[in-house]
Each structure stands twice: as structure tokens, then as C-alpha cells.
Amino acid sequence: MKAILTPEEMRKADSTAIYDYGINGFLLMENAARSAADYIRRIAKQNQKITIFSGSGNNGGDGFAVARHLCNNFEVEVFYIGDKNKMSPETRLNFEITNKICKVIHLQSESEIEQIELKADIIVDALIGVGGSHNLKGLVIPILQKCNSLTNRLKIAIDCPTGLNSLTGEVSEFCFKADHTITMYAIKIGMLLGKAPDYCGKIEIADLGAPESILNSITNTYVIEDKDLHIYLPIRKRISSKFDYGRCLIIAGSKNMPGASALSANTAIKSGVGLVYLVTATIHPSLLPEIIPITVPLTESGTISLKAIDCIDSFAEKCDSIAIGPGLDNNEETIELVKRIIEKYISDKKIIVDADGIKAISKDKKYSGNLIITPHTGEFSNLISIERGLIEANPIYYAKYWAEKMNCLIHLKYVPSVTTNGKKTFININGNPGMATAGSGDVLTGLITSLSAQGMDLLLAGSLGSFIHSKAGDIYKQNYSEYTLTASSIITFLEEVFKL
């Protein structure tokens, strides 16, 4: 798992490295610059010209040091703004050294910036870094306007593109639009939010030579990686039976929406669970033969009736996890059924509530760590009575706040998606627009239900399930196109993810 930092956590990481481990600021800056320069060498071509724009803060110090490392391999020029007398000792030292071996020019007016002829093949932004925000002023604005006006140039940001708020993801209209961002220690949370990914490009993490354990002591926000699949997926024993891999119950579907139940159930059986029971209104023809379907009494509108409660109980008692919601449709009697099932089983079963089932959840109740809800931002807006736009502007905050307030887990479907219990949070940075298609959420419900039934706690099942779901969509896109991606395609391509 990769740790994700806020700007404040970044400062704590620096402080811990310096004061607890004795890695002084000069060495941290040197390691950062060496790592960044190595990355630039890998992506640059021979004999290319590089222009670096530096500020007078520590991000500028990184820029000066990067220039020093690159000047033997490339033609490098450095423009800097700010007062050298206000530089930190680390930045001032790197400025003085670089000034002796590279072309370093002090920009003090907008007219000087206008006169610059940028002939470089690569433009590097080291103006402000993570300490800045989207509110820009001064000479950085005309510099960024000049940089962004140039096409067919490789653009690289050091630590964070200037004009990007590395906490909130807000971007200035002048924000440096990088093809690559080389960031220090870890990805910053704002780089994953809103429009920020469009300005960061590909993100590379620079190695500062500090222990990774520093990050785990500071943050509780993470991104799942490919290697985590092999670490956290349940081990299959050579001698075992279907009863060793969990049983799940999926309560889904209605006469109007029978496909949702099949998508959830098919996904669950295709992702490792031993047995899948499906309580539904009508059996969809695509339902896999390995699923055990149970049809139950219906309301007049063709939804699952309260009369099904005894039947549901007989299967729920022997299951490890219960999913409820996909395709249930909006019927008061059916929503009451959902409420009763949650109340009865929340103490000893893992419960996954999605889609129409979320209408049975109350923002004023306290639930438990056995419950995860999986709303998209519209459903979440209806649940917590907060405008959708506000949620989408700060999805991590709202997911964490309400998970803690309601004492449950929340998987918020947005870009990026967020899985949290209010204390520990996972952000999923995978996926593509092709996954915005009917039934995609039903597939995710089946995945989370299957993984939790196999023994995973719900936080890991939600975050790993989201990762697997999005990777399947991405692999499909790589092979075909996001335009032809369907929920059924995601199920088919689960096989490709599980063999990673």
C-alpha cells in the first residue's frame, strides 16, 4: 500500500526525518534532487535542453539541486524568482553551487519574463511546491502563462505543480500543466482530487532515503497497489471444500430490474466465495448455474415483500455476509424489509448495503463496523442532506466525517472513490469513464460481499474490492475500448486481475 499525505503530514514527515532520525535538511534535499534527476534522465532524450523555473523556497532549492545533477548530461538553464537573502540554508547552498556551474538568471519583472525565449525541450516547475495553493499572485502568473502556452514540450513539476492546492485539489486557471510530477515522500492527497490529476500527469515518488515507517506513523490514508492482491487475498488451501471459503446471501432484484441481482451474484461466485444464495424477485436468464436462487413473495409492484422475511432468515443464519440493495426498486414495504434485516443481523453478520437499499439507512443512527454502505454522490447527498456539489468538492472529508458519525463504513463512489471507517481511509485511483455504465455498481457489491464472506474485514474488502473492480475495467479498456465496456465485461475480466 502507498501512503498518501496531506501537506501538514508532509511537514511532519520532514520533521520526523530530521529530528528523530538525524537526516538533516541538506541531505533530504540532496536525496530528493538526485532521485528527481534520475527520473528525468530516464524520460529525457540525449542532447535535450532543459529549463528550470525555481522559487526562493525549498521547492526552488530542489530545482537548483536538480539542475546541478543534470548539467553534465544536458544543456540546463535556471530562472529563479524571489529574494536569495530569504532562502533557507539548504536552498541558498544549492543556489550558490548551481550558480557556478549552470546558467542562472534572476527574474525581477514581468517584462523580463516576456523577453524569455523558451527553446528548451523540457520545462521543469520548481516554483512553489506543496506549500502553495491555487491562489496565485506575483511573477509566478506570467511564468506559468508562458510555460502553458508552449506545446510539444515535456513539462515536469517538482513535488507539486504550481497553482495546485495539494490538500483540496483546487487548481488555479494558471496552474502548471505537467506531464510528470515528481513528488517527495508520498503522493499528496490533493493530487488525486477534482481536476488535479489532469495537471499532475504521471506521478513519480522521489526516494529521500528516509524510512517508510515514518509515513505509517503519520498518515491513515492509503492507495492499494497491484502487489497488495497477493498479500491480502485469502490463501486457498490444497485440501479444502466450498465451506472453507465462506457463504454469502445476496438480496437483490425486482420484476423491473432482474439483471442487477444476476450481476452481483455472478460476481460473488467468480471472486472466490464458496457458496452464493440469491434471494430475488425473478431469476434472470444470465444467472450462473453455480448460484443458488430463491424466489420469494412479491409486492404488487413486483418488489420483494416483507412476507419473504422468514425465508430470508433461514438462509441468512448460515451466511457470513449479506448484501442487500441492487435492483430492489423503490417500494416502502421492501425498504422496511431492508431495515429489519439490518437491525437483526448487524451484530454478527457483515452487511453490504447498496443502491435502493441505502434508502433504509438513517444518518441519525449509530450502526457498527459490520455495515458498509456504497452510495454514489447523489445517493450520499440524499442520505446526509448535503448538496451533491459540496460532497464532490471534498469527498474524502464527507466520507470520513459521516462514517465516524454513523459508526459504519462508507465506500463513496466518485473519482477517486473513497473507502473509510472514519479513521483509516483508502483511495482508489484506478478505473476509467467506461465504467460509468449500468450495473457496474452491482458488480462491485458482489465483489465486496464475496471478499468479506471469505474472511476479510469490511474495510479491506471494500477497498480491495474497489481496486479489483477498477483494474478489471482498466484491463478491458487496454484490450478493447472504454466505449464498449459493460458490467458483464468487468466480471469477465476479473480473471485477468486475479492472475496479476
C-alpha positions as CSV (number, residue, x, y, z in Angstrom):
1,M,0.0,0.0,0.0
2,K,1.2,3.5,-0.8
3,A,0.7,6.1,2.0
4,I,-1.0,9.4,1.0
5,L,-0.1,12.6,2.8
6,T,-1.6,16.0,3.4
7,P,0.7,19.0,3.3
8,E,0.7,19.1,7.1
9,E,1.6,15.4,7.2
10,M,4.4,16.1,4.8
11,R,5.9,18.7,7.1
12,K,5.6,16.2,10.0
13,A,7.4,13.6,7.9
14,D,10.2,16.1,7.3
15,S,10.4,17.0,10.9
16,T,10.5,13.3,12.0
17,A,13.3,12.5,9.5
18,I,15.3,15.5,10.7
19,Y,14.8,15.3,14.5
20,D,14.1,11.6,15.2
21,Y,16.4,10.1,12.6
22,G,19.1,12.8,12.2
23,I,18.6,13.1,8.4
24,N,19.3,16.8,8.1
25,G,17.6,19.1,5.6
26,F,20.6,19.3,3.3
27,L,20.7,15.5,2.9
28,L,16.9,15.3,2.4
29,M,17.1,18.0,-0.4
30,E,20.1,16.3,-1.9
31,N,18.3,12.9,-2.0
32,A,15.2,14.4,-3.4
33,A,17.1,16.1,-6.2
34,R,19.2,13.1,-7.0
35,S,16.0,10.9,-7.2
36,A,14.2,13.5,-9.4
37,A,17.2,13.9,-11.7
38,D,17.5,10.2,-12.2
39,Y,13.8,10.1,-13.2
40,I,14.3,13.0,-15.6
41,R,17.3,11.2,-17.2
42,R,15.1,8.1,-17.8
43,I,12.4,10.0,-19.6
44,A,14.5,12.6,-21.4
45,K,16.4,12.1,-24.7
46,Q,20.0,12.8,-25.4
47,N,21.1,16.4,-26.1
48,Q,17.8,17.9,-25.0
49,K,17.7,21.4,-23.5
50,I,16.2,21.8,-20.0
51,T,14.8,25.0,-18.5
52,I,14.1,25.0,-14.7
53,F,12.0,27.7,-13.0
54,S,12.8,27.9,-9.3
55,G,11.4,29.9,-6.4
56,S,13.3,31.0,-3.4
57,G,11.7,28.4,-1.0
58,N,12.7,24.8,-0.5
59,N,11.0,23.8,-3.7
60,G,13.3,26.2,-5.5
61,G,16.2,24.6,-3.6
62,D,15.1,21.2,-5.1
63,G,15.1,22.9,-8.5
64,F,18.6,24.3,-8.1
65,A,19.9,20.9,-6.9
66,V,18.2,19.1,-9.8
67,A,19.9,21.5,-12.2
68,R,23.3,20.7,-10.7
69,H,22.7,16.9,-11.2
70,L,21.6,17.3,-14.8
71,C,24.1,19.8,-16.1
72,N,26.7,17.1,-17.1
73,N,24.1,15.4,-19.3
74,F,22.0,18.2,-20.7
75,E,22.2,21.9,-21.5
76,V,20.5,23.4,-18.5
77,E,19.4,26.9,-17.7
78,V,17.7,28.1,-14.5
79,F,15.4,31.1,-14.0
80,Y,14.5,32.0,-10.4
81,I,12.3,34.5,-8.6
82,G,12.3,35.8,-5.1
83,D,14.9,37.1,-2.7
84,K,18.0,35.0,-2.3
85,N,18.7,36.6,1.1
86,K,15.5,34.9,2.3
87,M,16.4,31.5,1.2
88,S,16.7,28.6,3.7
89,P,20.3,27.5,4.3
90,E,19.7,24.4,2.1
91,T,18.2,26.4,-0.7
92,R,20.9,29.0,-0.5
93,L,23.7,26.5,-0.7
94,N,22.2,24.8,-3.7
95,F,21.7,28.1,-5.4
96,E,25.3,29.2,-4.8
97,I,26.7,25.9,-6.2
98,T,24.4,25.8,-9.2
99,N,25.1,29.5,-10.0
100,K,28.8,28.5,-10.5
101,I,28.1,25.6,-12.9
102,C,24.9,26.5,-14.7
103,K,23.3,29.5,-16.4
104,V,21.2,31.0,-13.5
105,I,19.1,34.1,-14.2
106,H,17.2,36.2,-11.7
107,L,13.8,37.3,-12.9
108,Q,12.5,40.5,-11.2
109,S,9.9,41.9,-13.6
110,E,7.1,40.8,-15.9
111,S,8.9,42.5,-18.8
112,E,11.9,40.2,-18.2
113,I,9.7,37.2,-18.3
114,E,8.1,38.3,-21.6
115,Q,11.5,38.6,-23.2
116,I,12.5,35.0,-22.4
117,E,12.8,32.8,-25.4
118,L,12.0,29.3,-24.2
119,K,13.7,26.9,-26.6
120,A,14.0,24.1,-24.1
121,D,12.7,20.6,-24.9
122,I,11.9,20.1,-21.2
123,I,10.4,22.7,-18.8
124,V,10.7,22.0,-15.0
125,D,8.5,23.7,-12.5
126,A,10.1,24.2,-9.0
127,L,8.5,27.5,-8.1
128,I,6.4,26.8,-5.0
129,G,5.7,23.1,-4.2
130,V,3.2,21.6,-1.8
131,G,3.3,24.7,0.5
132,G,1.4,26.7,-2.2
133,S,-2.2,26.8,-3.1
134,H,-4.5,27.7,-6.1
135,N,-4.5,31.3,-5.1
136,L,-1.5,32.7,-7.1
137,K,0.0,36.2,-7.3
138,G,3.1,37.9,-8.5
139,L,5.6,36.8,-11.1
140,V,4.6,33.2,-11.0
141,I,1.5,34.0,-13.1
142,P,3.2,35.3,-16.2
143,I,5.8,32.5,-15.9
144,L,3.1,29.9,-15.8
145,Q,1.2,31.6,-18.7
146,K,4.4,31.4,-20.8
147,C,5.0,27.7,-19.9
148,N,1.4,26.6,-20.5
149,S,1.3,28.4,-23.9
150,L,4.1,26.2,-25.2
151,T,3.1,22.9,-26.9
152,N,5.2,19.9,-27.8
153,R,7.4,20.4,-24.7
154,L,7.8,17.8,-21.9
155,K,6.7,19.5,-18.7
156,I,7.8,18.2,-15.3
157,A,6.7,19.5,-11.8
158,I,8.9,19.0,-8.8
159,D,6.8,18.0,-5.8
160,C,3.6,19.6,-6.9
161,P,2.5,21.7,-9.9
162,T,2.5,25.4,-9.1
163,G,-1.1,26.6,-8.8
164,L,-2.5,23.3,-7.4
165,N,-3.7,23.1,-3.8
166,S,-2.2,19.8,-2.6
167,L,-4.8,19.5,0.2
168,T,-8.0,20.2,-1.7
169,G,-7.2,19.5,-5.3
170,E,-8.3,23.0,-6.3
171,V,-6.4,24.4,-9.3
172,S,-5.7,28.0,-10.5
173,E,-6.6,28.9,-14.0
174,F,-2.8,29.4,-14.5
175,C,-1.8,26.1,-12.9
176,F,1.3,24.5,-14.4
177,K,0.1,21.6,-16.5
178,A,2.7,18.8,-16.0
179,D,3.2,15.6,-18.0
180,H,5.0,14.2,-15.0
181,T,5.1,15.2,-11.3
182,I,8.0,14.0,-9.1
183,T,6.8,14.3,-5.6
184,M,8.6,13.8,-2.3
185,Y,7.9,11.0,0.3
186,A,4.4,10.2,-1.0
187,I,1.6,11.4,-3.2
188,K,-0.2,14.3,-1.7
189,I,-4.0,14.0,-1.2
190,G,-4.9,17.0,-3.3
191,M,-3.2,15.5,-6.4
192,L,-5.9,12.8,-6.5
193,L,-8.9,15.1,-6.2
194,G,-11.0,17.0,-8.7
195,K,-9.1,18.3,-11.8
196,A,-5.7,17.8,-10.1
197,P,-4.8,14.5,-11.9
198,D,-5.1,16.4,-15.3
199,Y,-2.4,18.8,-14.0
200,C,-0.1,16.3,-12.4
201,G,0.2,13.8,-15.2
202,K,2.1,10.7,-14.2
203,I,3.2,10.9,-10.6
204,E,6.6,9.5,-9.5
205,I,7.7,9.3,-5.9
206,A,11.2,10.5,-5.2
207,D,13.2,8.4,-2.7
208,L,14.5,10.7,0.1
209,G,16.5,7.9,1.9
210,A,14.2,8.1,4.9
211,P,12.4,5.1,6.5
212,E,9.0,4.3,5.1
213,S,7.9,3.6,8.6
214,I,7.8,7.4,9.1
215,L,4.8,7.6,6.8
216,N,2.8,4.9,8.6
217,S,3.2,6.7,11.9
218,I,1.8,9.9,10.4
219,T,-1.0,9.1,8.0
220,N,-4.0,6.8,7.9
221,T,-4.7,7.3,4.2
222,Y,-3.6,4.8,1.6
223,V,-3.8,3.6,-2.0
224,I,-3.9,-0.1,-2.9
225,E,-1.2,-1.4,-5.3
226,D,-1.0,-4.5,-7.5
227,K,1.3,-6.3,-5.1
228,D,-1.4,-6.0,-2.3
229,L,-3.5,-8.6,-4.1
230,H,-1.1,-11.3,-3.3
231,I,-0.7,-10.0,0.3
232,Y,-4.3,-9.8,1.3
233,L,-6.3,-12.2,-0.9
234,P,-7.3,-15.3,1.2
235,I,-5.0,-18.2,0.7
236,R,-6.6,-21.3,-0.9
237,K,-5.7,-24.5,0.9
238,R,-4.8,-27.5,-1.1
239,I,-7.2,-29.7,1.0
240,S,-10.5,-27.8,1.4
241,S,-14.1,-27.6,0.4
242,K,-16.5,-24.8,-0.6
243,F,-17.5,-24.4,3.1
244,D,-13.9,-23.1,3.8
245,Y,-14.4,-20.1,1.6
246,G,-17.5,-18.5,3.1
247,R,-21.1,-18.3,2.3
248,C,-22.9,-15.1,1.2
249,L,-26.5,-14.1,0.8
250,I,-27.5,-11.5,-1.8
251,I,-31.0,-9.9,-1.6
252,A,-31.5,-8.1,-4.8
253,G,-33.6,-7.6,-7.9
254,S,-37.2,-6.9,-8.8
255,K,-39.5,-7.6,-11.7
256,N,-38.4,-4.4,-13.3
257,M,-34.7,-4.8,-12.6
258,P,-33.8,-8.6,-12.6
259,G,-30.3,-8.1,-14.1
260,A,-28.9,-6.4,-11.0
261,S,-29.2,-9.5,-8.9
262,A,-27.5,-11.7,-11.5
263,L,-24.6,-9.3,-11.8
264,S,-24.0,-9.2,-8.1
265,A,-24.4,-12.9,-7.6
266,N,-22.3,-13.9,-10.6
267,T,-19.5,-11.6,-9.5
268,A,-19.5,-13.0,-6.0
269,I,-19.1,-16.6,-7.2
270,K,-16.4,-15.6,-9.7
271,S,-14.3,-13.9,-7.0
272,G,-13.7,-16.8,-4.7
273,V,-16.6,-17.3,-2.2
274,G,-17.7,-20.9,-1.6
275,L,-21.5,-20.5,-1.8
276,V,-23.8,-17.8,-3.1
277,Y,-27.5,-17.7,-2.1
278,L,-29.6,-15.3,-4.1
279,V,-33.0,-14.1,-2.8
280,T,-34.7,-12.3,-5.7
281,A,-38.0,-11.5,-7.4
282,T,-37.3,-13.3,-10.6
283,I,-34.4,-15.3,-12.0
284,H,-32.5,-13.6,-14.8
285,P,-31.5,-16.0,-17.7
286,S,-27.9,-14.9,-17.4
287,L,-27.6,-16.2,-13.8
288,L,-24.7,-18.7,-13.5
289,P,-25.7,-22.3,-12.6
290,E,-23.4,-22.2,-9.6
291,I,-25.7,-19.7,-7.9
292,I,-28.5,-21.0,-5.5
293,P,-31.5,-18.9,-6.4
294,I,-34.5,-18.4,-4.1
295,T,-37.6,-16.7,-5.4
296,V,-39.9,-15.1,-2.7
297,P,-43.3,-13.4,-2.3
298,L,-43.5,-10.0,-4.0
299,T,-45.4,-6.8,-3.5
300,E,-48.0,-5.6,-6.1
301,S,-45.2,-3.6,-7.8
302,G,-43.0,-6.6,-8.2
303,T,-40.5,-6.0,-5.4
304,I,-39.5,-8.3,-2.6
305,S,-42.2,-8.4,0.1
306,L,-42.0,-8.4,3.9
307,K,-43.5,-11.9,3.6
308,A,-40.1,-13.1,2.5
309,I,-38.5,-12.4,5.9
310,D,-38.8,-15.9,7.2
311,C,-37.3,-17.4,4.1
312,I,-34.5,-14.9,4.2
313,D,-33.8,-15.7,7.9
314,S,-33.4,-19.4,7.1
315,F,-30.5,-18.5,4.7
316,A,-29.1,-15.5,6.5
317,E,-28.4,-17.5,9.6
318,K,-25.8,-19.7,7.8
319,C,-24.1,-17.0,5.8
320,D,-21.0,-14.9,6.7
321,S,-22.1,-11.8,4.7
322,I,-25.3,-10.3,3.5
323,A,-25.6,-7.9,0.5
324,I,-28.9,-6.1,0.0
325,G,-30.0,-3.4,-2.4
326,P,-29.1,-3.9,-6.1
327,G,-32.2,-3.6,-8.2
328,L,-34.7,-3.7,-5.3
329,D,-36.6,-0.7,-6.6
330,N,-38.3,1.9,-4.6
331,N,-41.1,0.4,-2.5
332,E,-41.9,1.3,1.1
333,E,-42.6,-2.3,2.1
334,T,-39.3,-3.5,0.6
335,I,-37.4,-0.7,2.3
336,E,-38.9,-1.8,5.6
337,L,-37.7,-5.3,4.9
338,V,-34.2,-3.9,4.4
339,K,-34.4,-2.1,7.8
340,R,-35.4,-5.2,9.6
341,I,-32.7,-7.3,8.1
342,I,-30.0,-4.7,9.0
343,E,-31.4,-4.4,12.6
344,K,-31.5,-8.2,13.1
345,Y,-28.1,-9.1,11.7
346,I,-25.8,-6.1,12.2
347,S,-24.3,-7.5,15.4
348,D,-23.0,-10.8,13.9
349,K,-23.0,-10.6,10.1
350,K,-21.1,-8.4,7.6
351,I,-23.7,-6.4,5.8
352,I,-23.2,-4.6,2.4
353,V,-26.0,-2.1,1.5
354,D,-26.1,-0.6,-2.0
355,A,-28.4,1.2,-4.4
356,D,-32.1,1.2,-3.3
357,G,-31.2,-0.4,0.0
358,I,-29.5,2.8,1.0
359,K,-32.9,4.3,1.4
360,A,-33.3,2.2,4.6
361,I,-30.2,3.9,6.2
362,S,-30.6,6.8,8.5
363,K,-27.9,9.5,9.0
364,D,-29.1,9.9,12.6
365,K,-28.5,6.2,13.6
366,K,-25.4,4.6,15.0
367,Y,-24.6,1.3,13.3
368,S,-21.4,-0.8,13.6
369,G,-18.2,-1.9,11.9
370,N,-20.3,-4.7,10.4
371,L,-22.1,-2.4,8.0
372,I,-20.7,-0.8,4.8
373,I,-22.8,1.4,2.5
374,T,-21.8,2.0,-1.1
375,P,-23.5,5.2,-2.3
376,H,-22.7,7.3,-5.3
377,T,-22.6,11.0,-4.6
378,G,-26.2,11.5,-5.5
379,E,-27.4,8.8,-3.1
380,F,-25.0,10.1,-0.5
381,S,-26.4,13.6,-0.9
382,N,-29.9,12.3,-0.3
383,L,-28.8,10.4,2.8
384,I,-26.9,13.2,4.6
385,S,-28.9,16.1,3.2
386,I,-25.9,18.0,1.9
387,E,-25.7,19.4,-1.6
388,R,-24.0,17.0,-4.1
389,G,-21.6,19.7,-5.4
390,L,-20.2,20.2,-1.9
391,I,-19.7,16.5,-1.4
392,E,-17.9,16.2,-4.8
393,A,-15.7,19.2,-3.9
394,N,-14.5,17.4,-0.8
395,P,-15.4,13.6,-1.0
396,I,-12.8,12.4,1.4
397,Y,-13.8,14.8,4.2
398,Y,-17.5,14.0,3.9
399,A,-17.0,10.2,3.7
400,K,-14.7,10.2,6.8
401,Y,-16.9,12.5,8.8
402,W,-20.2,10.6,8.2
403,A,-18.6,7.1,8.6
404,E,-17.4,8.2,12.0
405,K,-20.7,9.9,12.9
406,M,-22.8,7.0,11.8
407,N,-20.3,4.4,13.2
408,C,-20.2,2.4,9.9
409,L,-18.1,2.1,6.8
410,I,-18.7,4.1,3.7
411,H,-17.5,3.4,0.1
412,L,-18.2,6.6,-1.7
413,K,-18.4,6.1,-5.5
414,Y,-16.8,9.1,-7.1
415,V,-13.5,9.8,-8.9
416,P,-11.5,8.9,-7.0
417,S,-13.6,6.5,-4.9
418,V,-13.1,6.5,-1.1
419,T,-13.4,3.7,1.4
420,T,-13.3,4.6,5.0
421,N,-14.3,3.8,8.6
422,G,-13.7,7.4,9.6
423,K,-10.2,6.6,10.9
424,K,-8.5,4.7,8.2
425,T,-9.1,5.6,4.5
426,F,-8.3,4.0,1.2
427,I,-8.4,6.0,-2.1
428,N,-8.8,4.1,-5.4
429,I,-7.0,5.9,-8.2
430,N,-7.8,3.3,-10.9
431,G,-10.7,3.0,-13.2
432,N,-11.9,4.8,-16.4
433,P,-15.0,6.5,-17.7
434,G,-16.2,3.4,-19.4
435,M,-17.1,2.0,-16.0
436,A,-19.8,4.7,-15.7
437,T,-22.3,2.1,-17.1
438,A,-25.4,0.3,-15.9
439,G,-24.7,-2.5,-13.5
440,S,-21.1,-1.5,-12.6
441,G,-22.1,-0.8,-9.0
442,D,-23.9,-4.2,-8.8
443,V,-20.6,-5.9,-9.8
444,L,-18.8,-4.0,-7.0
445,T,-21.4,-5.1,-4.5
446,G,-20.8,-8.7,-5.4
447,L,-17.0,-8.3,-5.0
448,I,-17.2,-6.7,-1.6
449,T,-19.7,-9.4,-0.4
450,S,-17.5,-12.2,-1.7
451,L,-14.3,-10.9,-0.2
452,S,-15.9,-10.2,3.2
453,A,-17.5,-13.7,3.3
454,Q,-14.1,-15.2,2.7
455,G,-12.9,-13.6,6.0
456,M,-11.7,-10.1,5.1
457,D,-12.8,-7.2,7.4
458,L,-15.2,-4.9,5.6
459,L,-12.7,-2.0,5.3
460,L,-10.2,-4.2,3.4
461,A,-13.0,-5.9,1.5
462,G,-14.4,-2.6,0.4
463,S,-11.0,-1.1,-0.6
464,L,-9.6,-4.2,-2.2
465,G,-12.9,-4.9,-3.9
466,S,-12.9,-1.4,-5.4
467,F,-9.3,-1.9,-6.6
468,I,-10.1,-5.3,-8.3
469,H,-13.2,-3.8,-9.8
470,S,-11.4,-0.9,-11.3
471,K,-8.4,-2.9,-12.5
472,A,-10.8,-5.2,-14.4
473,G,-12.2,-2.2,-16.1
474,D,-8.8,-0.8,-16.9
475,I,-7.6,-4.1,-18.4
476,Y,-10.7,-4.3,-20.6
477,K,-10.0,-0.7,-21.8
478,Q,-6.4,-1.6,-22.6
479,N,-7.5,-4.5,-24.7
480,Y,-10.6,-3.0,-26.3
481,S,-12.2,0.4,-25.6
482,E,-13.9,2.2,-22.7
483,Y,-16.8,2.8,-25.1
484,T,-17.7,-0.9,-25.3
485,L,-17.2,-1.6,-21.6
486,T,-20.2,-3.2,-19.8
487,A,-20.7,-4.5,-16.3
488,S,-20.6,-8.1,-17.7
489,S,-17.3,-7.3,-19.2
490,I,-15.9,-6.3,-15.8
491,I,-17.0,-9.7,-14.5
492,T,-15.2,-11.5,-17.4
493,F,-12.0,-9.6,-16.8
494,L,-11.8,-10.4,-13.1
495,E,-9.9,-13.4,-14.3
496,E,-7.1,-11.1,-15.6
497,V,-6.9,-9.2,-12.3
498,F,-6.7,-12.3,-10.1
499,K,-3.7,-13.6,-12.0
500,L,-1.7,-10.3,-11.7
